[in-house]
Amino acid sequence: MSARLALGALIIQQRQGTTDWETVLQITENPYMQYFLGLPGERNRPFITR
């Protein structure tokens, strides 16, 4: 996992006030968050698994 992805996900989690898994689901559903994290293209499935 890249530093940009980890830090970006932490920023999103703190701003939204969500749990780890809720943050992953939000990122999966939101292409703007995916762009913010530097993910290539739009993803329709979780990029992190349990």
Summary of the structure (lengths in Angstrom):
residues: 50
radius of gyration: 9.7
end to end distance: 14.4
largest distance: 25.7
contacts: 108
relative contact order: 0.20
helix: 62%
strand: 0%
